[in-house]
Amino acid sequence: MARRSIPTMIAFFFGAMMVINYFVPWGWFSDRANQVQEWGLIVVAFAYILGALNVMRVHGHKVQRKDEDWRFSIVTIITMIVMLTFGLLPEAWGIGGMEKGSPFLWMFDNMYVPMMATMYSLLAFFIASAAFRAFKVRSLEATLLAVTAVIVMIGAVPLGGILLPGSMELRTWIMETLQNVGKRGIMIGVALGAISTSLKIILGIERPYGRD
């Protein structure tokens, strides 16, 4: 009983405090809410540590069992250790810190950033392939989607203004009007979903922290 009720009471207390602080952002509530937010940052920091340890554990077991692509796990572990070491070393030692000219920042700019750009470049081909399959015209909605996508893509390149005059202005109108309307609708839906989930957790209807 206590195993379920105590976490529910803690969630209700801190959740209700943050809600009240939103409407009464001064005095005792504001001070306590700021303190809770600082505790949250500490918990997030520990979550990062646990996440890193979990990555090491998962890839360590993968190397130990020599599962598929276990060599990539070795690269992951070595990279994590090297980056953590150079990032945590004191800057006074000359090879530590994360300031300009440090080994950590050099590896980040010259290894991590190019690899991330390569991954996003490959992702563009997958998106193009998915768009080609999705744009098969089978209904009125699919036709509108395909026509809109073609106008946006043509209007996004300099040659589009020559191939289809007015496409750039039409693309701008689509992006600033139709696209913004859809995006705001999605954001409102996400916000309502987040509020609904938060209320369910605060009121103890949904208890992800109390699952066996």
Accessible surface in RSA format (square Angstrom, percent):
REM  Atomic radii and reference values for relative SASA: ProtOr
REM  Chains: A
REM  Algorithm: Lee & Richards
REM  Probe-radius: 1.40
REM  Slices: 20
REM RES _ NUM      All-atoms   Total-Side   Main-Chain    Non-polar    All polar
REM                ABS   REL    ABS   REL    ABS   REL    ABS   REL    ABS   REL
RES MET A   1   195.44 101.2 148.92  98.6  46.52 110.8 124.31 105.7  71.14  94.2
RES ALA A   2    57.81  53.2  51.64  79.7   6.17  14.0  53.37  75.2   4.44  11.8
RES ARG A   3   178.49  74.9 163.79  83.5  14.70  35.0  74.66 102.0 103.82  62.9
RES ARG A   4   101.20  42.5 100.76  51.4   0.44   1.1  34.00  46.5  67.21  40.7
RES SER A   5    34.63  29.3  29.39  39.2   5.25  12.1  27.28  58.1   7.35  10.3
RES ILE A   6    85.61  48.7  85.61  63.8   0.00   0.0  85.61  61.6   0.00   0.0
RES PRO A   7    37.56  27.4  32.40  29.5   5.16  18.8  35.40  29.2   2.16  13.4
RES THR A   8    26.57  18.9  26.57  26.9   0.00   0.0  26.57  35.7   0.00   0.0
RES MET A   9   117.41  60.8 111.64  73.9   5.77  13.7  74.17  63.1  43.24  57.3
RES ILE A  10    91.12  51.9  88.29  65.8   2.84   6.8  91.10  65.6   0.02   0.1
RES ALA A  11    22.53  20.7  10.15  15.7  12.38  28.2  19.38  27.3   3.15   8.4
RES PHE A  12   100.58  50.3 100.58  62.3   0.00   0.0 100.58  61.0   0.00   0.0
RES PHE A  13   108.19  54.1 104.74  64.9   3.45   9.0 106.73  64.7   1.46   4.2
RES PHE A  14    63.12  31.6  62.93  39.0   0.19   0.5  63.08  38.2   0.04   0.1
RES GLY A  15    16.15  19.9   0.00   N/A  16.15  19.9  14.49  39.8   1.66   3.7
RES ALA A  16    24.28  22.3  21.25  32.8   3.03   6.9  24.28  34.2   0.00   0.0
RES MET A  17    10.84   5.6   7.96   5.3   2.88   6.9  10.19   8.7   0.65   0.9
RES MET A  18    60.48  31.3  53.51  35.4   6.97  16.6  53.79  45.7   6.68   8.9
RES VAL A  19    67.44  44.4  64.34  58.2   3.10   7.5  67.44  58.6   0.00   0.0
RES ILE A  20    67.14  38.2  64.72  48.2   2.42   5.8  67.14  48.3   0.00   0.0
RES ASN A  21    24.95  17.2  24.70  23.9   0.25   0.6   0.00   0.0  24.95  24.1
RES TYR A  22   171.34  80.0 151.30  86.1  20.04  52.2 108.50  81.5  62.84  77.5
RES PHE A  23   144.58  72.3 120.99  74.9  23.59  61.4 124.74  75.6  19.84  56.8
RES VAL A  24    50.85  33.5  50.85  46.0   0.00   0.0  50.85  44.2   0.00   0.0
RES PRO A  25    77.55  56.5  60.11  54.8  17.44  63.4  60.11  49.6  17.44 108.4
RES TRP A  26   166.09  66.7 160.99  77.9   5.10  12.0 140.91  75.1  25.18  40.9
RES GLY A  27    45.27  55.8   0.00   N/A  45.27  55.8  35.26  96.8  10.01  22.4
RES TRP A  28   137.76  55.3 125.37  60.7  12.39  29.1 109.81  58.5  27.95  45.3
RES PHE A  29    66.63  33.3  66.63  41.3   0.00   0.0  66.63  40.4   0.00   0.0
RES SER A  30    23.58  19.9  23.21  31.0   0.37   0.8   2.90   6.2  20.68  29.0
RES ASP A  31    80.60  56.5  73.76  73.4   6.84  16.2  13.22  31.1  67.38  67.2
RES ARG A  32    79.05  33.2  78.59  40.1   0.46   1.1  23.79  32.5  55.26  33.5
RES ALA A  33     0.00   0.0   0.00   0.0   0.00   0.0   0.00   0.0   0.00   0.0
RES ASN A  34    73.91  51.0  72.44  70.0   1.47   3.5  20.58  49.5  53.33  51.6
RES GLN A  35    72.59  40.6  70.17  51.3   2.41   5.7  15.54  33.1  57.05  43.3
RES VAL A  36    24.94  16.4  23.56  21.3   1.38   3.3  23.56  20.5   1.38   3.7
RES GLN A  37    93.35  52.2  84.00  61.4   9.35  22.3  34.25  72.9  59.10  44.8
RES GLU A  38   105.72  60.7 104.30  78.9   1.41   3.4  32.78  63.4  72.94  59.6
RES TRP A  39   120.69  48.4 119.69  57.9   1.00   2.3 102.44  54.6  18.25  29.6
RES GLY A  40    31.13  38.4   0.00   N/A  31.13  38.4  30.61  84.0   0.52   1.2
RES LEU A  41   126.48  70.4 120.82  86.4   5.66  14.2 121.19  85.1   5.29  14.2
RES ILE A  42    96.21  54.7  93.55  69.7   2.66   6.4  96.18  69.3   0.03   0.1
RES VAL A  43    98.96  65.1  97.17  88.0   1.79   4.3  98.44  85.5   0.52   1.4
RES VAL A  44    75.28  49.5  74.67  67.6   0.60   1.5  75.27  65.4   0.00   0.0
RES ALA A  45    51.63  47.5  46.15  71.2   5.48  12.5  50.13  70.6   1.50   4.0
RES PHE A  46   124.29  62.2 124.21  76.9   0.07   0.2 124.21  75.3   0.07   0.2
RES ALA A  47    54.87  50.5  44.20  68.2  10.67  24.3  47.26  66.6   7.61  20.2
RES TYR A  48   165.10  77.1 156.79  89.2   8.31  21.6 113.01  84.9  52.09  64.2
RES ILE A  49    95.53  54.4  92.01  68.5   3.51   8.5  95.47  68.7   0.06   0.2
RES LEU A  50   119.15  66.4 115.25  82.5   3.90   9.8 115.53  81.1   3.62   9.7
RES GLY A  51    33.95  41.9   0.00   N/A  33.95  41.9  33.00  90.6   0.95   2.1
RES ALA A  52    30.48  28.0  24.57  37.9   5.91  13.4  28.41  40.0   2.06   5.5
RES LEU A  53   108.17  60.2 104.07  74.5   4.10  10.3 104.28  73.2   3.89  10.5
RES ASN A  54    70.01  48.3  66.03  63.8   3.98   9.6  17.45  42.0  52.56  50.8
RES VAL A  55    56.65  37.3  54.57  49.4   2.08   5.0  56.65  49.2   0.00   0.0
RES MET A  56    57.81  29.9  52.72  34.9   5.09  12.1  52.88  45.0   4.93   6.5
RES ARG A  57   133.74  56.2 123.69  63.1  10.05  23.9  61.89  84.6  71.85  43.5
RES VAL A  58    70.55  46.4  66.84  60.5   3.72   9.0  69.32  60.2   1.23   3.3
RES HIS A  59    43.58  23.8  43.58  30.3   0.00   0.0  24.20  24.9  19.38  22.5
RES GLY A  60    26.48  32.6   0.00   N/A  26.48  32.6  21.65  59.4   4.83  10.8
RES HIS A  61    74.25  40.6  74.16  51.5   0.09   0.2  37.63  38.8  36.61  42.6
RES LYS A  62    60.40  29.5  60.40  37.1   0.00   0.0  20.83  18.7  39.57  42.2
RES VAL A  63    35.55  23.4  33.60  30.4   1.95   4.7  33.60  29.2   1.95   5.3
RES GLN A  64   145.77  81.5 114.21  83.5  31.56  75.2  44.30  94.3 101.47  77.0
RES ARG A  65   150.89  63.4 122.68  62.5  28.22  67.2  67.39  92.1  83.51  50.6
RES LYS A  66   132.54  64.7 112.02  68.7  20.52  48.9  86.03  77.4  46.51  49.5
RES ASP A  67    49.14  34.4  41.78  41.6   7.36  17.4  20.41  48.0  28.74  28.7
RES GLU A  68   145.25  83.4 126.77  95.9  18.48  44.0  54.52 105.5  90.73  74.1
RES ASP A  69    76.82  53.8  64.29  64.0  12.53  29.6  11.17  26.3  65.65  65.5
RES TRP A  70    49.25  19.8  49.25  23.8   0.00   0.0  38.31  20.4  10.94  17.8
RES ARG A  71   157.01  65.9 155.71  79.4   1.30   3.1  60.51  82.7  96.50  58.5
RES PHE A  72   139.74  69.9 138.31  85.7   1.43   3.7 138.54  84.0   1.20   3.4
RES SER A  73     1.17   1.0   0.93   1.2   0.24   0.5   0.00   0.0   1.17   1.6
RES ILE A  74    58.61  33.3  58.59  43.6   0.02   0.0  58.61  42.2   0.00   0.0
RES VAL A  75    92.21  60.7  90.39  81.8   1.82   4.4  92.17  80.1   0.05   0.1
RES THR A  76    45.30  32.2  40.22  40.8   5.07  12.1  25.74  34.6  19.55  29.6
RES ILE A  77    31.21  17.8  31.18  23.2   0.03   0.1  31.21  22.5   0.00   0.0
RES ILE A  78    98.02  55.8  97.42  72.6   0.60   1.5  98.02  70.6   0.00   0.0
RES THR A  79    64.21  45.7  60.45  61.3   3.76   9.0  50.81  68.3  13.40  20.3
RES MET A  80    41.41  21.4  37.49  24.8   3.92   9.3  36.85  31.3   4.56   6.0
RES ILE A  81    83.03  47.2  81.71  60.9   1.32   3.2  82.92  59.7   0.11   0.3
RES VAL A  82    52.42  34.5  50.18  45.4   2.23   5.4  52.42  45.5   0.00   0.0
RES MET A  83    40.61  21.0  40.34  26.7   0.27   0.7  35.10  29.8   5.51   7.3
RES LEU A  84    87.22  48.6  84.79  60.7   2.43   6.1  87.16  61.2   0.06   0.2
RES THR A  85    63.65  45.3  55.68  56.4   7.97  19.0  48.73  65.5  14.91  22.5
RES PHE A  86    53.45  26.7  53.45  33.1   0.00   0.0  53.45  32.4   0.00   0.0
RES GLY A  87    15.08  18.6   0.00   N/A  15.08  18.6   5.58  15.3   9.51  21.3
RES LEU A  88   142.39  79.3 116.08  83.0  26.31  66.2 118.67  83.3  23.72  63.8
RES LEU A  89    39.10  21.8  34.91  25.0   4.19  10.5  35.81  25.2   3.28   8.8
RES PRO A  90    63.15  46.0  52.58  47.9  10.57  38.4  63.15  52.1   0.00   0.0
RES GLU A  91   104.78  60.2  90.51  68.5  14.27  34.0  35.46  68.6  69.32  56.6
RES ALA A  92   100.80  92.7  57.20  88.3  43.60  99.2  70.09  98.7  30.71  81.3
RES TRP A  93   166.12  66.7 134.81  65.2  31.32  73.5 119.58  63.8  46.55  75.5
RES GLY A  94    60.91  75.1   0.00   N/A  60.91  75.1  34.47  94.6  26.44  59.2
RES ILE A  95    86.29  49.1  86.19  64.2   0.09   0.2  86.19  62.1   0.09   0.3
RES GLY A  96     3.17   3.9   0.00   N/A   3.17   3.9   0.00   0.0   3.17   7.1
RES GLY A  97    11.25  13.9   0.00   N/A  11.25  13.9  11.21  30.8   0.04   0.1
RES MET A  98   116.00  60.1  99.09  65.6  16.91  40.3  79.14  67.3  36.86  48.8
RES GLU A  99   103.32  59.3 101.37  76.7   1.94   4.6  24.65  47.7  78.66  64.2
RES LYS A 100   197.28  96.2 168.97 103.7  28.30  67.4 111.74 100.6  85.53  91.1
RES GLY A 101    74.93  92.4   0.00   N/A  74.93  92.4  41.05 112.6  33.88  75.9
RES SER A 102    10.04   8.5   4.73   6.3   5.31  12.2   9.22  19.6   0.83   1.2
RES PRO A 103    38.82  28.3  32.75  29.9   6.08  22.1  38.74  32.0   0.08   0.5
RES PHE A 104    38.21  19.1  38.11  23.6   0.10   0.3  38.11  23.1   0.10   0.3
RES LEU A 105    50.51  28.1  50.51  36.1   0.00   0.0  50.51  35.5   0.00   0.0
RES TRP A 106   151.47  60.8 145.76  70.6   5.71  13.4 128.31  68.4  23.16  37.6
RES MET A 107    25.84  13.4  24.90  16.5   0.94   2.2   7.32   6.2  18.52  24.5
RES PHE A 108    76.71  38.4  76.71  47.5   0.00   0.0  76.71  46.5   0.00   0.0
RES ASP A 109    72.75  51.0  61.16  60.9  11.60  27.4  22.20  52.3  50.55  50.4
RES ASN A 110    74.55  51.4  54.98  53.1  19.57  47.1   9.28  22.3  65.27  63.1
RES MET A 111    92.60  48.0  88.09  58.3   4.51  10.7  85.99  73.1   6.60   8.7
RES TYR A 112   103.65  48.4 103.27  58.8   0.37   1.0  66.34  49.9  37.30  46.0
RES VAL A 113    57.33  37.7  57.15  51.7   0.18   0.4  57.15  49.7   0.18   0.5
RES PRO A 114    59.49  43.4  52.60  47.9   6.89  25.1  58.68  48.4   0.81   5.0
RES MET A 115   118.43  61.3 111.14  73.6   7.28  17.3  72.60  61.7  45.83  60.7
RES MET A 116    69.53  36.0  64.37  42.6   5.16  12.3  51.64  43.9  17.89  23.7
RES ALA A 117    55.54  51.1  46.88  72.3   8.66  19.7  54.22  76.4   1.32   3.5
RES THR A 118    78.81  56.1  74.53  75.6   4.28  10.2  54.57  73.3  24.23  36.6
RES MET A 119   108.71  56.3 105.50  69.8   3.21   7.7  67.80  57.6  40.91  54.2
RES TYR A 120   125.29  58.5 118.50  67.4   6.80  17.7  74.96  56.3  50.33  62.0
RES SER A 121    62.13  52.5  53.54  71.5   8.58  19.8  33.69  71.8  28.43  39.8
RES LEU A 122   100.16  55.8  99.93  71.5   0.23   0.6  99.94  70.2   0.22   0.6
RES LEU A 123    78.68  43.8  77.36  55.3   1.32   3.3  78.42  55.1   0.26   0.7
RES ALA A 124    56.32  51.8  48.31  74.6   8.01  18.2  51.51  72.5   4.81  12.7
RES PHE A 125   148.88  74.5 142.60  88.3   6.29  16.4 143.90  87.2   4.98  14.3
RES PHE A 126   140.32  70.2 134.90  83.6   5.42  14.1 136.36  82.7   3.95  11.3
RES ILE A 127   105.59  60.1 103.04  76.8   2.55   6.2 105.15  75.7   0.44   1.2
RES ALA A 128    61.37  56.4  48.84  75.4  12.53  28.5  55.75  78.5   5.62  14.9
RES SER A 129    50.83  43.0  41.47  55.3   9.37  21.6  31.54  67.2  19.29  27.0
RES ALA A 130    46.22  42.5  42.76  66.0   3.46   7.9  43.53  61.3   2.69   7.1
RES ALA A 131    29.37  27.0  23.85  36.8   5.53  12.6  28.99  40.8   0.39   1.0
RES PHE A 132   153.55  76.8 144.80  89.7   8.75  22.8 149.50  90.6   4.06  11.6
RES ARG A 133   144.30  60.6 133.89  68.3  10.40  24.8  58.94  80.5  85.36  51.7
RES ALA A 134    63.90  58.8  38.62  59.6  25.28  57.5  50.29  70.8  13.61  36.1
RES PHE A 135    53.40  26.7  44.32  27.4   9.08  23.6  45.10  27.3   8.30  23.7
RES LYS A 136   104.09  50.8  93.49  57.4  10.60  25.2  54.04  48.6  50.04  53.3
RES VAL A 137    92.03  60.6  61.29  55.5  30.75  74.1  61.29  53.2  30.75  83.4
RES ARG A 138   195.76  82.2 155.85  79.4  39.91  95.0  70.55  96.4 125.21  75.9
RES SER A 139    55.92  47.3  42.08  56.2  13.84  31.9  43.79  93.2  12.14  17.0
RES LEU A 140   126.59  70.5 116.17  83.1  10.42  26.2 119.24  83.7   7.35  19.8
RES GLU A 141   124.82  71.7 118.41  89.6   6.41  15.3  67.38 130.3  57.44  46.9
RES ALA A 142    17.81  16.4  13.93  21.5   3.88   8.8  16.98  23.9   0.84   2.2
RES THR A 143    47.96  34.1  47.96  48.6   0.00   0.0  40.15  53.9   7.82  11.8
RES LEU A 144   106.94  59.6 106.27  76.0   0.67   1.7 106.76  75.0   0.17   0.5
RES LEU A 145    96.14  53.5  91.68  65.6   4.46  11.2  95.43  67.0   0.71   1.9
RES ALA A 146    12.84  11.8  12.81  19.8   0.03   0.1  12.84  18.1   0.00   0.0
RES VAL A 147    78.23  51.5  75.28  68.2   2.95   7.1  78.23  68.0   0.00   0.0
RES THR A 148    45.50  32.4  44.87  45.5   0.62   1.5  23.79  32.0  21.71  32.8
RES ALA A 149    16.16  14.9   9.48  14.6   6.69  15.2  15.68  22.1   0.49   1.3
RES VAL A 150    69.90  46.0  69.77  63.2   0.13   0.3  69.90  60.7   0.00   0.0
RES ILE A 151    27.21  15.5  27.21  20.3   0.00   0.0  27.21  19.6   0.00   0.0
RES VAL A 152    33.28  21.9  33.28  30.1   0.00   0.0  33.28  28.9   0.00   0.0
RES MET A 153   110.69  57.3 102.94  68.1   7.74  18.4  65.98  56.1  44.71  59.2
RES ILE A 154    47.13  26.8  44.81  33.4   2.33   5.6  47.13  33.9   0.00   0.0
RES GLY A 155     6.95   8.6   0.00   N/A   6.95   8.6   0.00   0.0   6.95  15.6
RES ALA A 156    60.45  55.6  28.11  43.4  32.34  73.6  32.03  45.1  28.42  75.3
RES VAL A 157    71.05  46.8  70.32  63.7   0.73   1.8  71.05  61.7   0.00   0.0
RES PRO A 158   116.11  84.6 105.05  95.8  11.06  40.2 107.16  88.5   8.95  55.6
RES LEU A 159   103.84  57.8 100.62  72.0   3.22   8.1 102.55  72.0   1.29   3.5
RES GLY A 160     0.04   0.0   0.00   N/A   0.04   0.0   0.04   0.1   0.00   0.0
RES GLY A 161    27.29  33.6   0.00   N/A  27.29  33.6  15.80  43.4  11.49  25.7
RES ILE A 162   133.81  76.1 113.70  84.7  20.11  48.5 118.87  85.6  14.94  40.6
RES LEU A 163   121.95  67.9  92.94  66.5  29.02  72.9  96.15  67.5  25.80  69.4
RES LEU A 164    75.41  42.0  75.41  54.0   0.00   0.0  75.41  53.0   0.00   0.0
RES PRO A 165   109.73  80.0  88.15  80.4  21.57  78.4  90.01  74.3  19.72 122.6
RES GLY A 166    41.99  51.8   0.00   N/A  41.99  51.8  27.41  75.2  14.58  32.7
RES SER A 167     1.35   1.1   0.00   0.0   1.35   3.1   1.12   2.4   0.23   0.3
RES MET A 168    75.94  39.3  73.94  48.9   2.00   4.8  39.78  33.8  36.17  47.9
RES GLU A 169   122.68  70.4 113.51  85.9   9.17  21.8  71.09 137.5  51.59  42.1
RES LEU A 170    73.39  40.9  69.68  49.9   3.71   9.3  72.79  51.1   0.60   1.6
RES ARG A 171    68.72  28.9  68.72  35.0   0.00   0.0   0.53   0.7  68.19  41.3
RES THR A 172    60.92  43.3  59.22  60.0   1.70   4.1  40.48  54.4  20.44  30.9
RES TRP A 173   131.77  52.9 126.89  61.4   4.88  11.5 110.93  59.1  20.84  33.8
RES ILE A 174    13.23   7.5  13.23   9.9   0.00   0.0  13.23   9.5   0.00   0.0
RES MET A 175    62.82  32.5  59.92  39.7   2.90   6.9  53.95  45.9   8.87  11.7
RES GLU A 176   114.12  65.5 100.73  76.2  13.39  31.9  33.87  65.5  80.24  65.5
RES THR A 177    53.59  38.1  49.53  50.2   4.06   9.7  39.29  52.8  14.30  21.6
RES LEU A 178    89.62  49.9  80.42  57.5   9.20  23.1  81.38  57.2   8.23  22.2
RES GLN A 179    71.60  40.0  60.58  44.3  11.02  26.2  35.22  75.0  36.38  27.6
RES ASN A 180    35.81  24.7  35.81  34.6   0.00   0.0   2.18   5.2  33.63  32.5
RES VAL A 181    99.14  65.2  93.19  84.4   5.95  14.3  95.22  82.7   3.92  10.6
RES GLY A 182    38.14  47.0   0.00   N/A  38.14  47.0  36.23  99.4   1.91   4.3
RES LYS A 183    99.64  48.6  96.04  58.9   3.60   8.6  54.85  49.4  44.79  47.7
RES ARG A 184   149.30  62.7 148.49  75.7   0.82   1.9  45.74  62.5 103.57  62.8
RES GLY A 185    41.26  50.9   0.00   N/A  41.26  50.9  31.08  85.3  10.19  22.8
RES ILE A 186   122.11  69.5 114.08  85.0   8.03  19.3 120.66  86.9   1.45   3.9
RES MET A 187   119.14  61.7 112.75  74.6   6.39  15.2 102.88  87.5  16.27  21.5
RES ILE A 188   107.83  61.4 105.31  78.5   2.53   6.1 107.79  77.6   0.05   0.1
RES GLY A 189    40.66  50.1   0.00   N/A  40.66  50.1  31.12  85.4   9.54  21.4
RES VAL A 190    99.79  65.7  90.95  82.3   8.84  21.3  97.53  84.7   2.26   6.1
RES ALA A 191    49.29  45.3  42.81  66.1   6.48  14.7  49.10  69.2   0.19   0.5
RES LEU A 192   111.95  62.3 107.71  77.1   4.24  10.7 108.09  75.9   3.86  10.4
RES GLY A 193    35.83  44.2   0.00   N/A  35.83  44.2  34.56  94.9   1.26   2.8
RES ALA A 194    55.99  51.5  45.03  69.5  10.96  24.9  53.55  75.4   2.43   6.4
RES ILE A 195    99.34  56.5  96.69  72.0   2.64   6.4  99.29  71.5   0.05   0.1
RES SER A 196    56.39  47.6  50.76  67.7   5.63  13.0  29.90  63.7  26.49  37.1
RES THR A 197    59.97  42.7  59.89  60.7   0.08   0.2  33.98  45.6  25.98  39.3
RES SER A 198    54.26  45.9  50.17  67.0   4.09   9.4  25.67  54.7  28.59  40.1
RES LEU A 199    87.17  48.5  87.14  62.3   0.02   0.1  87.17  61.2   0.00   0.0
RES LYS A 200    78.67  38.4  78.43  48.1   0.24   0.6  31.13  28.0  47.54  50.6
RES ILE A 201    49.61  28.2  49.61  37.0   0.00   0.0  49.61  35.7   0.00   0.0
RES ILE A 202    21.44  12.2  21.01  15.6   0.43   1.0  21.01  15.1   0.43   1.2
RES LEU A 203   108.83  60.6  81.94  58.6  26.89  67.6  84.33  59.2  24.51  66.0
RES GLY A 204    12.89  15.9   0.00   N/A  12.89  15.9   2.60   7.1  10.29  23.1
RES ILE A 205   124.93  71.1  92.35  68.8  32.58  78.5  99.09  71.4  25.84  70.1
RES GLU A 206    54.14  31.1  50.80  38.4   3.34   8.0  18.27  35.3  35.87  29.3
RES ARG A 207    82.55  34.7  72.37  36.9  10.18  24.2   4.35   5.9  78.20  47.4
RES PRO A 208    62.02  45.2  43.92  40.0  18.10  65.8  44.14  36.4  17.88 111.2
RES TYR A 209    85.13  39.7  47.29  26.9  37.84  98.5  59.56  44.8  25.57  31.5
RES GLY A 210    10.70  13.2   0.00   N/A  10.70  13.2   7.10  19.5   3.61   8.1
RES ARG A 211   171.05  71.8 144.69  73.8  26.37  62.8  58.85  80.4 112.21  68.0
RES ASP A 212   140.25  98.2  74.64  74.3  65.60 155.1  62.70 147.6  77.55  77.3
END  Absolute sums over single chains surface
CHAIN  1 A    16495.7      14460.4       2035.2      12065.7       4429.9
END  Absolute sums over all chains
TOTAL         16495.7      14460.4       2035.2      12065.7       4429.9
